[in-house]
Amino acid sequence: MTKRGSLTSTILRLMLVLIFISSSLAVYSIINLTFSIGDARAINASGSLRMQSYRLKLYLERDEQLLNEKINQFETTLHSEALERSLTWYSPQDLTQQYLLVVEKWGQMRTFIETERGPAYSASLKDFVDTIDLLVLEMERFAALKLRVLVIGQIIGLFLMLIVATAATRYTRKRMVEPILQLMDVANSISKGKFKVDVPQTEYIELHALGEAFKKTASELDTLYQDLEGQVNEKTIALTRANNELSFLYENLIRLHADTLDYKALSAALTQIQQFEDLDYVRLVIEHDDETIDSIEADNGWLDSNAVNSEQAAVTPVKFNLQLEDKNLGYLEVISLKPLNNMLFVNFAMMLTRSIVIHNATEERQQLALMEERAVIARELHDSLGQLLSYLKIQVSLLRKKIEPSCMTQDVETQLIDINDGVSTAYGQLRELLSTFRLTIKDPNLGQAIEVMLAQLRKQTGIIIELNYQLSPHLLAAKQHIHVLQLTREATINAIKHAKPSRIEIDCFLADSDMIHINIKDDGIGVSHLKERDQHFGIGIMYERATKLHGTVKFDNNPQGGTTVSLVFPPQQEPLNG
């Protein structure tokens, strides 16, 4: 098995070698220059010793007072730092000996000065100056030597860098460039559809990994091309399924908005999605504002906990919320042994949510339109028929006053009384009808509307009137509200006017038989008074309203006395206000 190294590490090592050589040259140059600092100053100082030697001779002959100062100046120059560098360990031995020789001869020359032996100093001056000249020469030679060493070092370093660069180039071309060119040929072959390729062998991890990647890619492309028809079929099936899902959602959306959105329509939609997705169970749970819920199931119903098998018991129902903005209408609950298409159910739940919201808004608009229409009718009746009846009452009174007493027979008196009673009765019934028409329901809460109506009646009588309302808003449609409200008002007014009760109880509830019951019970004189009023206009209207609600209305005597008016009718099948 070939031992593999890192291409990056190899390049890094080559770079480090070049950096090491260049750094060594730089360090060598810095060291050489460091040792060369002060060479020029030393040469200048040694050269100035010759001039100072001749000055000492001049002062020795002419001005002995400044002689000591010049001697000190000479010795300061002789023992300066620039010249004493000649005694360091890296200075040539000839330079060191020549500097020591100058120091030794200066001692003799100073002795000649101090003993005032001027002729002796003058005689030795030439030899002393020659010694200083030799010192200057040695310093120049040492400086030139260091410069030559620096140049030779630079040449050697550059030569080494050239050798390393040449070797690196040849090594890189052989071990790196050629495998990369071969990989380029492999890539070109793959681009032309030739997937049976051989990758070059290399000792580098990166190039080996790249080659294996090319090889694996070529193999996968070969497999992909061979299986392309199968993949196209799979994509076609997926697109067909997506198209079927869109068609399913669109058809259900059209169906839900085409007719009345009732529980039957929702159950049909649930049955369709159950068949479409082959689900075990599916149901729609609608949550209402009064914390009641309604469960709408597909045709096969919901899971029976008593008859469930172990496999179904292990499946957790999946819920998809019916939520629009901040309002939660309930959830769609699904049980399936197969994996679910979550996106389909999310879209289906959103479609149900919008359908319910749109239906509720439509119901509210219809209710407002109905109330507005009734208000218009009430105004028209008040402005036309109401004024006409008032006018007739006035005319009857005027007619009574204008008839001569001699002409006022018993028959005439009876007819006038009948006409006046008829007009008064018609006017009273008109006022009751106007009061009924003017009842308003501002929202789908029938309980609040009945309570408002009863509040108006409580102000007109001292009878105790109690309301026990236990109906959920979704049980009644907007068109049912007004019938229930008017029938309840009519029964309550009849009890107040004719039964002479002290207490009236109104119960509104959903019985176990899934029928809505509206009971108006009083403790008055009983139902016998109704026999003579069976043909009364108000009683006839109550029967008519019960018929429009697909229900019945009954008048029964209470065991303890009084009358109970019972309205029984089925609830609507529309999930309103959920």
C-alpha positions as CSV (number, residue, x, y, z in Angstrom):
1,M,0.0,0.0,0.0
2,T,1.4,3.4,-1.1
3,K,2.3,5.7,1.8
4,R,0.6,9.0,1.1
5,G,1.6,12.5,2.2
6,S,0.0,15.8,2.1
7,L,0.5,18.0,-1.0
8,T,0.0,21.0,1.2
9,S,2.7,19.9,3.6
10,T,5.1,19.3,0.7
11,I,4.6,22.8,-0.7
12,L,4.9,24.2,2.8
13,R,8.2,22.4,3.3
14,L,9.6,23.8,0.0
15,M,8.4,27.2,1.0
16,L,10.0,26.9,4.4
17,V,13.4,25.9,2.7
18,L,13.3,28.9,0.5
19,I,12.3,31.1,3.4
20,F,15.1,29.6,5.6
21,I,17.7,30.3,2.9
22,S,16.6,33.8,2.3
23,S,16.3,34.5,6.0
24,S,19.8,33.1,6.6
25,L,21.1,35.4,4.0
26,A,19.4,38.3,5.6
27,V,20.6,37.4,9.1
28,Y,24.2,36.8,7.7
29,S,24.1,40.3,6.0
30,I,22.8,41.9,9.2
31,I,25.6,40.3,11.3
32,N,28.2,41.3,8.7
33,L,27.0,44.9,8.6
34,T,26.8,44.9,12.4
35,F,30.5,44.0,12.6
36,S,31.3,46.6,9.8
37,I,29.7,49.5,11.7
38,G,32.5,51.8,12.9
39,D,35.1,50.7,10.3
40,A,35.0,54.1,8.6
41,R,35.2,55.9,11.9
42,A,38.2,53.7,12.9
43,I,40.0,54.5,9.6
44,N,39.4,58.2,10.1
45,A,40.6,58.0,13.7
46,S,43.8,56.1,12.7
47,G,44.4,58.6,9.9
48,S,44.0,61.6,12.3
49,L,46.8,60.1,14.5
50,R,49.4,61.0,11.8
51,M,48.2,64.6,11.7
52,Q,48.2,64.9,15.5
53,S,51.8,63.5,15.6
54,Y,53.0,66.3,13.4
55,R,51.1,68.9,15.5
56,L,52.8,67.6,18.6
57,K,56.2,68.3,17.0
58,L,55.1,71.8,16.2
59,Y,53.8,72.5,19.7
60,L,56.9,70.9,21.2
61,E,59.1,73.5,19.4
62,R,56.8,76.6,19.8
63,D,54.1,76.4,22.4
64,E,54.7,74.2,25.3
65,Q,51.6,75.4,27.2
66,L,49.2,73.7,24.8
67,L,51.4,70.7,24.5
68,N,49.8,68.7,27.4
69,E,46.3,69.4,25.9
70,K,47.4,68.0,22.5
71,I,49.0,64.9,24.2
72,N,45.7,64.2,25.9
73,Q,43.8,64.7,22.7
74,F,46.2,62.2,20.9
75,E,45.8,59.6,23.6
76,T,42.0,60.0,23.6
77,T,42.0,59.3,19.8
78,L,44.5,56.4,20.2
79,H,42.3,54.7,22.9
80,S,39.0,55.6,21.3
81,E,36.3,52.9,20.9
82,A,36.7,52.9,17.2
83,L,40.4,51.9,17.4
84,E,40.1,49.6,20.4
85,R,37.8,47.4,18.2
86,S,41.1,46.2,16.7
87,L,41.5,44.2,20.0
88,T,38.2,42.2,19.6
89,W,38.0,38.5,19.0
90,Y,37.0,38.7,15.4
91,S,39.8,41.2,14.4
92,P,42.7,39.7,12.4
93,Q,45.9,39.1,14.4
94,D,47.9,41.4,12.2
95,L,45.5,44.3,12.9
96,T,45.7,43.6,16.6
97,Q,49.5,43.4,16.7
98,Q,49.8,46.5,14.6
99,Y,47.5,48.5,16.9
100,L,49.5,47.3,20.0
101,L,52.7,48.3,18.2
102,V,51.4,51.8,17.7
103,V,50.5,52.0,21.4
104,E,53.9,50.8,22.3
105,K,55.7,53.3,20.1
106,W,53.5,56.1,21.4
107,G,54.8,55.3,24.8
108,Q,58.4,56.0,23.6
109,M,57.3,59.1,21.7
110,R,55.6,60.5,24.9
111,T,58.8,59.8,26.9
112,F,60.7,62.0,24.3
113,I,58.1,64.8,24.8
114,E,58.2,64.6,28.6
115,T,62.0,64.7,28.8
116,E,62.1,67.6,26.4
117,R,64.1,65.7,23.9
118,G,62.8,67.3,20.8
119,P,65.5,66.1,18.4
120,A,64.8,62.5,19.5
121,Y,61.1,62.9,18.9
122,S,61.7,64.4,15.5
123,A,64.1,61.6,14.6
124,S,61.5,58.9,15.6
125,L,58.5,60.7,14.1
126,K,58.8,59.3,10.6
127,D,59.0,55.7,11.9
128,F,56.0,56.3,14.2
129,V,53.9,57.7,11.3
130,D,54.8,54.7,9.2
131,T,53.6,52.5,11.9
132,I,50.3,54.4,12.0
133,D,50.1,54.1,8.2
134,L,50.4,50.3,8.5
135,L,47.6,50.3,11.1
136,V,45.4,52.3,8.7
137,L,46.3,49.8,5.9
138,E,45.4,46.8,8.1
139,M,42.0,48.4,9.0
140,E,41.3,48.9,5.3
141,R,42.2,45.3,4.5
142,F,39.9,44.1,7.3
143,A,37.0,46.2,6.0
144,A,37.6,45.0,2.5
145,L,37.7,41.4,3.8
146,K,34.3,41.7,5.4
147,L,32.8,43.2,2.3
148,R,34.2,40.3,0.2
149,V,32.8,37.8,2.7
150,L,29.4,39.4,2.5
151,V,29.4,39.3,-1.3
152,I,30.5,35.6,-1.3
153,G,27.8,34.8,1.2
154,Q,25.2,36.5,-0.9
155,I,26.4,34.6,-4.1
156,I,26.3,31.3,-2.3
157,G,22.8,32.0,-0.9
158,L,21.4,33.0,-4.2
159,F,23.0,29.9,-5.8
160,L,21.4,27.7,-3.2
161,M,18.0,29.3,-3.7
162,L,18.4,28.8,-7.5
163,I,19.2,25.1,-6.9
164,V,16.2,24.7,-4.5
165,A,13.9,26.5,-6.9
166,T,15.0,24.4,-9.9
167,A,14.6,21.2,-7.9
168,A,11.2,22.3,-6.6
169,T,10.1,23.1,-10.1
170,R,11.1,19.7,-11.5
171,Y,9.7,17.9,-8.5
172,T,6.4,19.9,-8.7
173,R,6.1,19.2,-12.4
174,K,6.7,15.5,-12.0
175,R,4.7,14.8,-8.8
176,M,2.0,17.5,-9.0
177,V,1.5,19.0,-12.4
178,E,1.5,15.8,-14.4
179,P,-1.1,14.1,-12.2
180,I,-3.2,17.3,-12.3
181,L,-3.0,17.3,-16.2
182,Q,-4.1,13.7,-16.2
183,L,-7.0,14.6,-13.9
184,M,-8.0,17.3,-16.4
185,D,-8.0,14.7,-19.2
186,V,-10.2,12.5,-16.9
187,A,-12.6,15.5,-16.4
188,N,-12.6,16.1,-20.2
189,S,-13.5,12.5,-20.8
190,I,-16.3,12.7,-18.2
191,S,-17.7,15.8,-19.9
192,K,-17.8,13.9,-23.2
193,G,-19.9,11.1,-21.6
194,K,-17.0,8.6,-21.2
195,F,-17.5,7.4,-17.6
196,K,-15.0,4.4,-17.7
197,V,-11.9,6.3,-16.7
198,D,-8.6,5.5,-14.9
199,V,-7.3,8.1,-12.5
200,P,-3.6,8.6,-12.0
201,Q,-1.8,7.2,-9.0
202,T,-0.2,9.8,-6.8
203,E,1.4,9.8,-3.4
204,Y,-0.4,12.9,-2.3
205,I,-3.6,12.7,-0.2
206,E,-5.3,15.7,-1.9
207,L,-4.6,14.5,-5.5
208,H,-5.6,11.0,-4.5
209,A,-8.9,12.3,-3.0
210,L,-9.5,14.4,-6.1
211,G,-8.9,11.4,-8.3
212,E,-11.2,9.2,-6.3
213,A,-13.8,11.9,-6.4
214,F,-13.6,12.0,-10.2
215,K,-13.8,8.2,-10.2
216,K,-16.8,8.1,-7.9
217,T,-18.5,10.9,-9.9
218,A,-18.0,9.1,-13.1
219,S,-19.4,5.9,-11.6
220,E,-22.4,7.7,-10.2
221,L,-23.0,9.5,-13.5
222,D,-22.8,6.2,-15.3
223,T,-25.3,4.7,-12.9
224,L,-27.5,7.9,-13.3
225,Y,-27.5,7.7,-17.1
226,Q,-28.3,4.0,-17.0
227,D,-31.2,4.6,-14.6
228,L,-32.3,7.9,-16.2
229,E,-35.5,6.5,-17.6
230,G,-36.5,5.1,-14.2
231,Q,-35.9,8.5,-12.6
232,V,-37.9,10.3,-15.3
233,N,-40.8,7.9,-14.6
234,E,-40.5,8.6,-10.8
235,K,-40.5,12.4,-11.4
236,T,-43.5,12.0,-13.7
237,I,-45.3,10.1,-11.0
238,A,-44.4,12.7,-8.5
239,L,-45.6,15.5,-10.8
240,T,-48.8,13.6,-11.5
241,R,-49.4,13.2,-7.8
242,A,-48.8,16.9,-7.2
243,N,-51.2,17.7,-10.0
244,N,-53.7,15.4,-8.5
245,E,-53.3,17.0,-5.1
246,L,-53.8,20.5,-6.6
247,S,-56.9,19.2,-8.5
248,F,-58.2,17.6,-5.4
249,L,-57.8,20.8,-3.4
250,Y,-59.3,22.9,-6.1
251,E,-62.3,20.6,-6.6
252,N,-63.0,20.6,-2.8
253,L,-62.6,24.3,-2.6
254,I,-65.1,24.8,-5.4
255,R,-67.5,22.3,-3.8
256,L,-67.3,23.9,-0.4
257,H,-68.0,27.4,-1.8
258,A,-70.6,26.2,-4.3
259,D,-73.4,25.4,-1.8
260,T,-74.2,25.9,1.8
261,L,-71.3,25.0,4.0
262,D,-72.9,22.5,6.3
263,Y,-71.7,19.5,8.2
264,K,-72.7,17.2,5.4
265,A,-70.5,19.0,2.9
266,L,-67.6,19.0,5.4
267,S,-68.0,15.3,6.0
268,A,-68.0,14.7,2.3
269,A,-64.7,16.6,2.0
270,L,-63.2,14.5,4.8
271,T,-64.4,11.3,3.1
272,Q,-62.7,12.4,-0.1
273,I,-59.4,13.1,1.5
274,Q,-59.6,9.8,3.3
275,Q,-60.0,8.0,0.1
276,F,-57.5,10.1,-1.7
277,E,-54.7,9.4,0.9
278,D,-56.0,6.0,1.9
279,L,-56.3,7.1,5.6
280,D,-57.5,5.0,8.4
281,Y,-59.5,7.7,10.2
282,V,-59.9,11.5,9.8
283,R,-62.1,14.0,11.5
284,L,-62.6,17.8,11.8
285,V,-62.9,19.2,15.3
286,I,-64.4,22.7,15.5
287,E,-63.9,24.7,18.7
288,H,-66.4,27.5,19.4
289,D,-66.1,30.6,21.5
290,D,-68.3,29.1,24.2
291,E,-65.7,26.3,24.7
292,T,-67.9,23.7,23.1
293,I,-66.7,21.6,20.2
294,D,-68.2,19.8,17.3
295,S,-66.7,16.7,15.7
296,I,-67.2,16.0,12.0
297,E,-66.1,12.7,10.8
298,A,-65.7,10.9,7.5
299,D,-68.1,8.2,6.4
300,N,-66.3,5.4,8.3
301,G,-66.5,7.4,11.6
302,W,-63.7,7.8,14.1
303,L,-61.5,5.3,15.9
304,D,-63.4,3.2,18.5
305,S,-61.2,2.8,21.6
306,N,-62.9,-0.5,22.4
307,A,-62.5,-2.1,19.0
308,V,-59.0,-0.8,18.2
309,N,-56.2,-3.2,17.5
310,S,-52.6,-3.1,18.8
311,E,-51.2,-1.7,15.5
312,Q,-53.7,1.2,15.4
313,A,-53.3,1.8,19.2
314,A,-49.5,2.5,18.6
315,V,-50.3,5.2,16.0
316,T,-50.5,8.7,17.5
317,P,-53.1,11.0,15.9
318,V,-51.6,13.9,13.9
319,K,-53.3,17.3,14.3
320,F,-53.3,20.1,11.8
321,N,-54.5,23.4,13.3
322,L,-57.3,25.4,11.7
323,Q,-55.8,28.8,12.4
324,L,-56.2,32.1,10.6
325,E,-54.0,34.9,12.0
326,D,-54.6,34.8,15.8
327,K,-57.9,33.0,15.7
328,N,-58.0,29.2,16.2
329,L,-61.0,27.5,14.8
330,G,-60.1,23.9,15.8
331,Y,-58.0,21.2,14.1
332,L,-57.9,18.4,11.6
333,E,-57.0,15.1,13.2
334,V,-55.7,12.2,11.2
335,I,-54.8,8.6,12.0
336,S,-52.9,6.6,9.4
337,L,-50.5,3.6,9.4
338,K,-48.8,5.1,6.4
339,P,-46.5,8.2,6.3
340,L,-48.6,11.4,5.9
341,N,-48.2,14.0,3.1
342,N,-47.9,16.8,5.6
343,M,-48.0,19.6,3.0
344,L,-51.3,18.3,1.5
345,F,-52.9,18.2,5.0
346,V,-51.6,21.7,5.8
347,N,-53.1,23.1,2.6
348,F,-56.3,21.1,3.2
349,A,-56.6,22.5,6.8
350,M,-55.9,26.0,5.4
351,M,-58.7,25.6,2.8
352,L,-61.2,24.4,5.5
353,T,-60.2,27.4,7.7
354,R,-60.8,29.9,5.0
355,S,-64.0,28.3,3.9
356,I,-65.4,28.4,7.4
357,V,-64.3,32.0,8.0
358,I,-65.8,33.1,4.6
359,H,-69.0,31.3,5.4
360,N,-69.3,32.9,8.9
361,A,-68.6,36.3,7.4
362,T,-71.3,35.7,4.7
363,E,-73.8,34.7,7.4
364,E,-73.1,37.9,9.4
365,R,-73.6,40.0,6.2
366,Q,-76.8,38.2,5.5
367,Q,-78.0,38.8,9.0
368,L,-77.2,42.5,8.8
369,A,-79.0,42.8,5.5
370,L,-82.0,41.1,6.9
371,M,-82.1,43.4,9.9
372,E,-81.7,46.4,7.6
373,E,-84.6,45.2,5.4
374,R,-86.8,44.7,8.5
375,A,-86.0,48.2,9.7
376,V,-87.0,49.6,6.3
377,I,-90.3,47.7,6.4
378,A,-90.9,48.9,10.0
379,R,-90.4,52.6,8.9
380,E,-92.7,52.1,5.9
381,L,-95.4,50.6,8.0
382,H,-95.1,53.3,10.6
383,D,-95.2,56.1,8.0
384,S,-98.1,54.7,6.0
385,L,-100.3,52.1,7.7
386,G,-99.7,53.5,11.2
387,Q,-100.6,57.0,10.3
388,L,-103.7,55.7,8.4
389,L,-105.0,53.8,11.5
390,S,-104.4,56.8,13.7
391,Y,-106.4,58.9,11.2
392,L,-109.2,56.4,11.2
393,K,-109.4,56.5,15.0
394,I,-109.7,60.2,14.9
395,Q,-112.4,60.1,12.2
396,V,-114.4,57.5,14.2
397,S,-114.3,59.8,17.3
398,L,-115.4,62.8,15.1
399,L,-118.1,60.8,13.5
400,R,-119.5,59.8,16.9
401,K,-119.7,63.5,18.0
402,K,-121.4,64.6,14.7
403,I,-124.2,62.0,14.8
404,E,-127.4,63.5,16.2
405,P,-128.7,61.8,19.4
406,S,-131.9,61.2,17.7
407,C,-130.1,59.2,15.0
408,M,-127.9,57.3,17.4
409,T,-129.7,53.9,17.4
410,Q,-128.5,50.8,19.2
411,D,-127.3,49.3,15.9
412,V,-125.4,52.5,15.0
413,E,-123.8,52.5,18.4
414,T,-122.8,48.9,18.1
415,Q,-121.3,49.4,14.7
416,L,-119.3,52.4,15.9
417,I,-118.0,50.4,18.8
418,D,-117.0,47.5,16.5
419,I,-115.3,49.9,14.1
420,N,-113.4,51.6,17.0
421,D,-112.4,48.3,18.5
422,G,-111.3,47.0,15.2
423,V,-109.1,50.0,14.5
424,S,-107.7,49.9,18.0
425,T,-106.9,46.2,17.7
426,A,-105.3,46.7,14.3
427,Y,-103.2,49.6,15.6
428,G,-102.1,47.6,18.7
429,Q,-101.1,44.7,16.5
430,L,-99.2,47.1,14.2
431,R,-97.3,48.5,17.1
432,E,-96.3,45.0,18.2
433,L,-95.3,44.2,14.7
434,L,-93.2,47.3,14.5
435,S,-91.6,46.5,17.9
436,T,-90.7,43.0,16.6
437,F,-89.2,44.4,13.4
438,R,-87.1,46.9,15.3
439,L,-85.4,44.2,17.3
440,T,-81.8,44.0,16.2
441,I,-79.2,41.3,16.4
442,K,-75.8,42.9,16.1
443,D,-73.9,39.6,16.3
444,P,-74.7,35.9,16.1
445,N,-75.3,35.6,19.8
446,L,-79.1,34.9,20.1
447,G,-78.9,34.8,23.9
448,Q,-77.9,38.4,24.1
449,A,-80.6,39.4,21.6
450,I,-83.3,37.6,23.8
451,E,-81.9,39.3,26.9
452,V,-82.2,42.7,25.3
453,M,-85.8,42.0,24.2
454,L,-86.7,40.8,27.7
455,A,-85.1,43.9,29.3
456,Q,-87.5,46.0,27.2
457,L,-90.5,44.0,28.5
458,R,-89.3,44.1,32.1
459,K,-89.5,47.9,32.0
460,Q,-93.2,47.6,31.0
461,T,-94.4,45.2,33.7
462,G,-93.6,44.1,37.2
463,I,-93.6,40.4,36.3
464,I,-90.4,38.5,37.0
465,I,-88.9,37.3,33.7
466,E,-85.9,34.9,33.9
467,L,-83.8,33.5,31.0
468,N,-81.8,30.3,31.1
469,Y,-79.9,30.2,27.8
470,Q,-77.7,27.1,27.1
471,L,-77.4,27.0,23.3
472,S,-74.1,27.2,21.5
473,P,-73.9,29.9,18.8
474,H,-73.1,27.4,16.0
475,L,-76.4,25.5,16.5
476,L,-78.5,28.3,14.9
477,A,-78.2,30.1,11.6
478,A,-78.8,33.8,11.2
479,K,-82.1,33.2,9.5
480,Q,-83.2,31.1,12.4
481,H,-82.3,33.7,15.0
482,I,-85.1,36.2,14.0
483,H,-87.8,33.5,14.0
484,V,-86.8,32.2,17.5
485,L,-86.5,35.8,18.8
486,Q,-89.9,36.9,17.5
487,L,-91.7,33.7,18.5
488,T,-90.2,34.0,22.0
489,R,-91.3,37.6,22.2
490,E,-94.8,36.8,21.0
491,A,-95.2,34.0,23.6
492,T,-93.9,36.2,26.4
493,I,-96.2,39.2,25.5
494,N,-99.2,36.8,25.3
495,A,-98.3,35.5,28.8
496,I,-98.0,39.0,30.1
497,K,-101.2,40.2,28.6
498,H,-103.5,37.2,29.0
499,A,-102.1,34.7,31.6
500,K,-101.8,37.2,34.5
501,P,-98.6,35.5,35.8
502,S,-96.2,36.6,38.5
503,R,-93.2,34.8,37.0
504,I,-92.2,33.8,33.5
505,E,-89.2,31.4,32.9
506,I,-87.7,31.0,29.4
507,D,-85.4,27.9,28.9
508,C,-83.3,27.4,25.8
509,F,-81.3,24.1,25.5
510,L,-80.3,21.2,23.3
511,A,-82.0,18.0,24.3
512,D,-80.5,14.5,24.2
513,S,-82.6,13.9,21.1
514,D,-80.4,16.6,19.3
515,M,-83.4,18.9,19.1
516,I,-83.4,22.5,20.2
517,H,-86.1,23.3,22.9
518,I,-87.4,26.8,23.6
519,N,-89.8,26.7,26.6
520,I,-91.7,29.8,27.8
521,K,-93.4,28.8,31.1
522,D,-95.6,31.0,33.2
523,D,-97.6,30.5,36.5
524,G,-100.7,32.3,35.3
525,I,-104.3,31.1,34.7
526,G,-103.5,28.3,32.3
527,V,-104.0,27.4,28.7
528,S,-107.8,27.6,28.7
529,H,-107.8,31.2,27.5
530,L,-106.1,30.1,24.3
531,K,-109.1,28.1,23.1
532,E,-110.9,31.3,22.3
533,R,-107.8,32.7,20.7
534,D,-106.8,29.8,18.4
535,Q,-107.6,32.0,15.4
536,H,-105.7,35.0,16.9
537,F,-103.4,36.5,14.4
538,G,-100.3,36.3,16.8
539,I,-100.9,32.6,17.5
540,G,-101.1,31.9,13.8
541,I,-97.9,33.6,13.2
542,M,-96.2,31.5,15.9
543,Y,-97.3,28.3,14.2
544,E,-96.1,29.7,10.9
545,R,-92.6,30.6,12.4
546,A,-92.4,27.1,13.9
547,T,-93.1,25.6,10.4
548,K,-90.3,27.8,8.9
549,L,-87.9,26.4,11.5
550,H,-89.0,22.8,10.5
551,G,-90.3,22.4,14.1
552,T,-93.5,22.5,16.2
553,V,-95.0,24.7,18.8
554,K,-97.3,23.4,21.6
555,F,-99.3,25.0,24.4
556,D,-99.7,22.9,27.5
557,N,-101.0,23.3,31.0
558,N,-98.5,23.0,33.9
559,P,-99.2,20.6,36.7
560,Q,-98.8,23.4,39.2
561,G,-100.7,25.9,37.1
562,G,-99.9,28.1,34.3
563,T,-99.0,27.5,30.7
564,T,-95.8,26.3,28.8
565,V,-95.3,27.2,25.2
566,S,-92.8,24.7,23.8
567,L,-90.9,25.3,20.5
568,V,-89.0,22.2,19.3
569,F,-86.9,22.3,16.1
570,P,-83.7,20.8,14.7
571,P,-80.4,22.7,14.8
572,Q,-78.8,23.9,11.7
573,Q,-76.1,21.8,10.1
574,E,-73.6,24.6,9.6
575,P,-70.4,25.1,11.6
576,L,-71.0,28.8,12.3
577,N,-68.8,31.1,14.4
578,G,-66.4,28.4,15.2
